Amino acid sequence: MHQVQLHCTCIASVAAKVSDVATEAVRAAEYLYIGRVTEFRHGQNIGNVVRKNNNQRLAYLWNYGEHWGQLRSADAIVFTDNHDTQRGRVGFVVQP
C-alpha cells in the first residue's frame, strides 16, 4: 500500500459566536484571545440606520465601525442575518 502525504499550506482560523448585545452577560472582547468574534452589533447598527431608529441617517455612517462601539475589523466577522436574528433576538430584521 502506498503512503499518502498531504501538504497543507493553510492557516487555521477560529471564530467564536458571541452575542455581545445589551441583554447578554458576556462580551465579545473576552474571546479575542482565541480568534475572531462574531459582531452582532453590526447588524443592529445598520438596521437602526436603515429603519431611521433614534433619528439615525445614512450620513452618520462616515465613521462606522469602531467609533460606533464595534470591534476592530481585524477581530470581527460581521453579518446582518443568522439563525438568532431570524428569530427576532438581535440584529437586522425587517418585519413585513
Backbone torsions as a table, in degrees:
resi	resn	phi	psi	omega
1	MET	NA	138.7	-179.3
2	HIS	-84.7	142.7	177.7
3	GLN	-83.8	132.9	-179.8
4	VAL	-100.9	126.8	176.7
5	GLN	-115.9	131.0	177.7
6	LEU	-110.8	135.9	177.1
7	HIS	-113.3	119.6	-179.0
8	CYS	-114.6	126.3	175.5
9	THR	-106.2	18.6	-178.4
10	CYS	-81.8	153.0	173.9
11	ILE	-112.7	127.1	-179.7
12	ALA	-68.1	146.9	178.8
13	SER	-131.9	138.8	-179.9
14	VAL	-119.1	136.9	176.6
15	ALA	-132.0	133.3	179.1
16	ALA	-105.8	135.8	176.3
17	LYS	-91.2	108.0	-179.2
18	VAL	-126.3	118.1	179.5
19	SER	-82.3	78.8	-176.8
20	ASP	-84.6	78.4	177.1
21	VAL	-125.6	168.4	-173.4
22	ALA	-54.9	-29.2	-176.3
23	THR	-84.9	-5.7	-176.8
24	GLU	-102.0	149.3	-179.2
25	ALA	-83.9	-25.8	-178.1
26	VAL	-90.5	153.8	178.9
27	ARG	-119.6	143.4	-178.9
28	ALA	-57.5	-38.0	-177.8
29	ALA	-59.6	-22.9	179.3
30	GLU	-69.0	-15.4	-175.7
31	TYR	-112.2	3.7	-176.4
32	LEU	-65.1	-24.7	179.1
33	TYR	-67.4	-19.1	179.3
34	ILE	-84.0	-40.1	-176.4
35	GLY	163.6	-155.0	179.4
36	ARG	-71.7	158.2	-176.7
37	VAL	-130.0	144.7	175.5
38	THR	-66.0	139.7	-178.0
39	GLU	-109.5	88.5	-179.7
40	PHE	-65.1	-29.8	-177.7
41	ARG	-65.3	-22.5	178.4
42	HIS	-58.6	-53.0	-180.0
43	GLY	-63.0	-39.2	178.6
44	GLN	-63.7	-48.1	-176.9
45	ASN	-65.2	-44.3	178.0
46	ILE	-63.6	-42.2	178.7
47	GLY	-59.9	-41.2	178.2
48	ASN	-63.1	-38.3	179.1
49	VAL	-68.4	-46.6	-178.6
50	VAL	-62.2	-39.7	-179.9
51	ARG	-83.1	-6.7	-177.4
52	LYS	62.5	31.9	175.4
53	ASN	-66.0	145.6	179.0
54	ASN	53.3	34.8	179.9
55	ASN	59.8	28.0	177.7
56	GLN	-67.6	147.9	178.5
57	ARG	-137.1	153.1	177.9
58	LEU	-57.0	-32.4	-180.0
59	ALA	-60.8	-23.5	-178.5
60	TYR	-76.4	-6.7	-177.5
61	LEU	-78.9	1.7	-176.4
62	TRP	-60.4	-27.6	178.7
63	ASN	-118.9	32.8	-175.4
64	TYR	-62.9	140.0	177.1
65	GLY	126.5	-122.5	-177.8
66	GLU	-58.4	-36.5	-179.6
67	HIS	-65.3	-16.6	178.5
68	TRP	-96.9	10.2	179.1
69	GLY	87.4	13.4	179.6
70	GLN	-92.5	166.0	177.9
71	LEU	-68.2	160.5	173.8
72	ARG	-62.6	150.0	-179.9
73	SER	-56.8	-37.0	-178.9
74	ALA	-67.5	-19.3	-177.5
75	ASP	-102.4	-10.0	-169.0
76	ALA	-116.0	150.4	166.4
77	ILE	-115.4	115.8	-175.8
78	VAL	-100.5	154.8	179.3
79	PHE	-160.0	164.8	174.8
80	THR	-115.4	-11.9	-175.2
81	ASP	-150.0	133.5	170.5
82	ASN	-155.1	-172.2	-176.2
83	HIS	-64.3	-28.5	176.6
84	ASP	-71.5	-44.3	-178.7
85	THR	-70.1	-28.8	179.4
86	GLN	-69.5	-22.6	177.9
87	ARG	-92.8	7.8	176.1
88	GLY	78.3	11.8	-178.7
89	ARG	-70.7	-54.4	-176.4
90	VAL	-149.1	164.8	168.2
91	GLY	96.4	-159.4	-172.6
92	PHE	-94.4	93.4	179.4
93	VAL	-121.7	122.8	178.9
94	VAL	-102.3	116.9	179.0
95	GLN	-89.0	140.1	179.1
96	PRO	-67.3	NA	NA
